[in-house]
Amino acid sequence: AVTRGAAAIIPPLRPAADRLRVATGVTYLASDAKARAELGFAPRSLDEGLPSAIEWLLRDRFEAD
């Protein structure tokens, strides 16, 4: 009963990694730096990238076998 009462007023601890991310203000889990450097990756806006992504999906991904 005591632990249930304590749990009601004391929030559960998050895993250490989550607490560190929140404390340091980091909101991402990865970086695109390696893809930029090694593969020449350059992100595009949604307006630029979505039409070609949909075209690829319709043509190559959802093609009947």
Sequence and secondary structure as in RCSB ss.txt:
>XXXX:A:sequence
AVTRGAAAIIPPLRPAADRLRVATGVTYLASDAKARAELGFAPRSLDEGLPSAIEWLLRDRFEAD
>XXXX:A:secstr
 HHHHHHHHS     HHHHHHHHHT   S  SHHHHHHH      HHHHHHHHHHHIIIIIS   
